[in-house]
Amino acid sequence: MSRRTVYMDHSATTPVREEVVEAMLPFYHELFGNPSSIHAPGRTVRRAVEEAREKTALALGAEPGEIFFTAGGTESNNITLRGAAKKRGEPGHIITSSIEHHAVLDVCSELAAEGHRVTFLPVDQYGRVSIDQLQEAITPDTFLISIMAANNEIGTLQPISAIGEVARERKILFHTDAVQIAGQLPIDLKKLNVDFLSLSAHKFNGPKGIGALYVRKGAKVTPLYSGGGQERKLRPGTENVPGIVGLSRAMELAVAEIKDKKKRLEALRYKMITGLMAIDETILNGHPEERLPNNVNVSFKHVEGEAVLLSLDLEGIAASSGSACSSGSLDPSHVLRAIGLDHPTAHGSIRFSLGWGNTEEDVDYLLEVIPRVVNNLRRISPTYRTNGSRKE
């Protein structure tokens, strides 16, 4: 089989669909007015922004007034966590998990340095939080719970509805970072017990630099920024109109295709996992069933994940050793350490994330290439013999 170019890093970012680009283009040229202006060009663009808000809300089962456009998932997370702490006005207690994205973990650590108490819940070997441990962690001054809907590295899904029930019963604000599930799995905010939900367009074939924050009607945070009345003062600044239009179009397309896409990606995921697990001393990371339809995270013992990635890149295959946001770090993934992997095994992990455009032929090509890549690296590993047994 000849060399192919195969992109399997959709959890890091996705290509923008042509339909999305076409929807955005007029707002760079003909429809360039400022949506805050009261003249005709401004009013035309304002209508486009509000139509995009309505479409986004409809896709998520929300009300238009509950959708706020932001620069992306990181900003949405910051607005929620910092805004909730700012509104409280005095030190309180926050609960999150030990495997959150750094856009939540780092904010929580900074809030802890400012006087708030933060509980970082442990997870089981699959990366799931325990509802019992969550309930035990709640104290009278707990004002916010933030648990991601699905982990960006190992794909494990969290019991968000059950967590939301606990939070609602105890009258605690509940935020979920849903960046990885938006466009992958159905979201119905009329049924999901969350007060805040973050998402980012570039994870579901939309443009970079645009995201959204759902804020349940009645839930309140104090704005972090000043300087304008845009987004009802929660996120002031002239709106990224092309991005907003692109986000709503990408969301519209993703939701319309979500059932078929989920079924197709799960079939590819199953084939990939079956093939990868046939390689000696390979570990599947994350929950075997309760995981994102596009995510496969494995650890190849006795090899460095970065070496595998570089070898795959030479074969035209793009994957990841974890979160793209932490790719410059030499430390093993905090997620993999939290689920109990030792340092060397965590360093041997690779994340493959499928998406729109991936085919069965792509998976076949990966499964043809990767056994050779892993075996070649193990031949020069100081902890692995060529016959597959560990050195004494």
N, C-alpha and C positions, 0 to 999 in steps of 0.2 A: 504494500500500500504506500502511495507516495505521500510526501509531507503535506500537511494541511495547516491552515491557520484556524485555531479553535480557541474561542474566548469562553472561559469558564470562571469568570470573576464578577458575576452580576451582582453579588452582594456588596461589592465595592462601588460599582457604578454600572450603568446600562447605556446602550446607544439610544439616542433620541430618535423616535419613530418619525418617518417622513410626514405622516399626517399631523404630528405635533408641530414640526417645523413649519408646515404650510399654514397652520392656524396662527403661529406666532409672527410670521413675516410681515403682515400688514401693519403690525404695531411698531415696526421699526421704521416704516416709510410713510404711508398715507395717514395712518391713525396714530400720530405721535403726540397728541395733546396730553397735557397734564390733567389727570383725572380730578384734581382739586380746582381746576379752572372752571368758571361759570359760563364761558363762551361755548359755542356749538362744538368745536373740536374736543374741548375738555369733557363736555357732557356725553359725547359719543364714546369716549374712552371710559368714562365712569360707568356707563351702561355695560360695557364689555367686562369690566372688573366685577360688577355685581352679578352679571350672568355667570361668570366663572365661579363666583362664590356659591351661587345657587346650584350649579352642576356638581361642584365638589361636595356640598352638603348632601345633595341627593344621593351621590355615590356612597356616602358614609352613613346614611340614615340619620343625619343631623339637621338642624335648622340653619338657614343661611347666617343668621345672627350669631351662631356659635362658632363660625369659621373665621380665623384670623390668618392672613398671609404673612409669612416670615421669610428669612433668608435660607431656612433649612431646618433639619432636625436638631442640630446643635443649638441654634438660637431658640427654637421652640422649647427645648429642655431647659435652657437657662432662664427664659422668661417665666416658666412655670416654677422651677425650684427657687430661684432667687426672688421672684415676685411673691411667692407664698411666704417666704421667710421675711421679706420686707414688710408685707402686710401685717404679719404677726407682731412685728415690732419689738419683740423680746425673745430671748433664747428659748427654744423648744426642742422637740424630739422629731427626727425624721427617720423613716425606715426605708431602706433600699436593699438590693441584693449584692452579693460579692462579685457577680459576673456582669454587671451593667456595662454599657458603653462608657468610655471615658467622659463623654459629654454629660453624663450623670455622675459618675464616680468622682471626677475631679471637682465638680461643683459642690458635691456633698462634703468632700474633704475640706474645701475652702470654707464652707458654712460651719463645719466643725471647728475650724481654726478661729472663726468669728464668735464662737460661744454656743452654738447649737450642738446638741447630742445627736449622733448618727449611729444607727444600728445597721451593720452590713450583714444581712442574713446569709448563712451558709446555704449551699445547695447539695443535692445528692449526687451520686455518680453520673447521673444523666444531665445534671444542670438544672434541676427543678427545685423551686423553693417549697417549703412545707407550710401548709396553712396553719398547722398547730404551732409551729415555731413563730410564725407571723403573729398569731394571736397572743402568744406568750410575751412577745417583744413590745406590744402596745402598752403605753403608760398614759396617765392622765394628761400629760402635755404633748402627746403625739399629735402633730397637726398635718403631716404629709406622709404618704406612702408612694414610692416611685419604683415600679417593677416593670421591666421591659416585656413586651408581648412575645417576642421571640429573640433568641440570642443571635447576634450577628456573626459569631464564629462557629458555633456548633449547631445552630438551627433549632435548638430545643424550644418548644412552646411552653409558656407559663399558663397556669390556671387563672387567667385574668378575671373572668366573671366571678369566680369564687373569692378571689382577693377583693374584688370590688364590693361584694356582698358584705364582707367583714368590715371594710372601710366605711361603707354606708351605715351599717348598724352602729358603728362606734363614732359616727359623725366626723370622720377624718377625710381630708381631701386625698384623692387617688389619681396619680398620673401614670400613664404608660407611654414608653418610647415604642411606637409602633412602626418605626422606620422600615424594619425588615418584613413586616406582614402586609403593609399597604401595597395593593396590587397583586399580592400573592395569595391571600386568603380573604374571604368575605369579612367585612367589618360592618356591623349594624349597631350604631351608637345608641339607638333607641333601646337595645337589649343589653349592650355591654355596660357594666356598672363602673364607668370611669368618669372623672370630672375633667381631666385634661388628656389629650392624646396628640403626640407629635408625629409628623411624617415629612418625608423629603422626596421631591419629584424625581430626582435623578436615579432613584432606586426602582422606579417603575416606568422607565423609558421616557421620562420627561427631562427638562433642562436642569442643569446645575444652578445653584444659587437661589433656589426658590423652594419653600416648604409651607407647611400649614400647621396651625395649632388649633385643635378643637378645645373650646372652653364651654363646659356645660352651663346652660342658663342658670344663673344663681351662684355659680362658683366665681370667686373673686381672687385676683392677685393684684399687687401694686405694680404699675408699669416701671420698667427699668430705665427707660429713656424719656427725655423731654425734647420738645422742639417742633411739634406739629400734632395735628389731630387725626392723622391717617390711622386706619385700622382702629377706629374708636379710641385713639390715644394709647392703645396697648403696644403698638409697634409703629411709632411715628417715622416719617420720612417718605419721600415720593415713592409711590408704589412701582415695583418692577412689573409693569403691565405685560410685556411679552412673556415673562416667566409665569405670571399668574394665569394667563390664557393657556400657556403650554402645560402647566400643571393640571388644569381642569380637563384639558383634552386628553392628556395621558391617563388621568384617572378614569375618565369616561370610557376610553378604549380598554383599559385593564379590567375594569369591573364587568364590561360586556363580555369579555373573553375568559373570565377568571375560572369558570367551571371546566372548560375544555383545556385551558392551560394547566391547571392543577393536575388533571388526569394525565396529561401528556408528560409533564415534568416528573410526576411520581413514578411513572413507568420507566423513564430514563434514569431516575435516581435509583430505583430498585436494581436495574441492570448494572449500573455503575458500582453500587455497593457490593453486589454479588461478585463482580469481577475483581474488585480491589481486595475483598476479604479472602480471595483465593491466593493472594500473595502471602508468603510465610511471615509470621509475626507482625501482622497488621491489626490495629485496633480501631474500631468505629467509635468516634466520639459523639456524644449527644444521645438523646432518646431515640431508640430504634424505630418508634412509630410516631410519637408526638413531636414531630419536627417539621420544619419548613419543607415544602414539596421540592424545592430546588437545591437543598443543602446536603452536601456530603463532606464530612470532616473526618479524616483518618490520620493515625499516627503510624509511621513505618519505623519500627524499632531498629536501632543501630545506624541510623542515617540522620543527617541534618536536613531539616525541612527546607532551608534556604538553598542547599545544594540540589535538592530535588527540583525546586522551582526553577533554578537556573538551567538545569538540564532539560526540563520540560519546555522552557522558553526557547531553547535552541531547536526544539522539535516543533515549534509553532503553537504550543499550548500555553495559555495564560491562566494561572490559578493564583492562590494566595497562601501565605503561611498564617493568616489570621486577619485581624482587622486592618484594613488599608490605612486607617488613621494612626496605627502604631507600628507601621512597617519599618520605621527607622530604628526601632528598639532592638537591642540584642537580648533583652530579658525574655524568658518564656512567657507565653500568654497567661495573663492572670485568670482567664476563664478555664484553661486546661489545668492549671494548678489547683483551682478551686474544686474541680471535679475529681481530684485525687491523682492526677498523673505526676510521675516523678519528673525531675528536671530534664533528663535526656529524652524521655519519651515525648514530653511536651514540645521539645525542640524539633522533633521529627514529624510534626503535624503539618498537614496540607488541607486547605479548604477549597473545595470545588463548588462553585455555585452556578447553576444552570439558569437559562433565561430564554426570552423570546429570540428565536433564531437558531437555538441549539437543536441538533438532530441526532438520531440514533447513530448515524455515521460518525458524528463527533465523538460519541461515547466509545464506539468501536475503535476509533483511532487512539483515544486515550488508553484504552485497555490493551492495545497492541504495544504502545510505547512504554508505559510506566513499569511493567515488570522488568524490562531491560534496564531502565534508568535506576530502579531501586537495587537490582542485583549488581550493577556496575559500581554503585556507591558502596554497597556492603562489602565488595571485594577489597576495598581499601580502608574499611572501618576497623579500628583497633579492637572492637568488641564483638566482631562477627567473623566467623570462618566462612569460606566459600561453600562449605557443605551445609551451611545454615545453622550450625551450632555455635553457642557463645564460646568465646575463649575463656579459659580458666584463669 
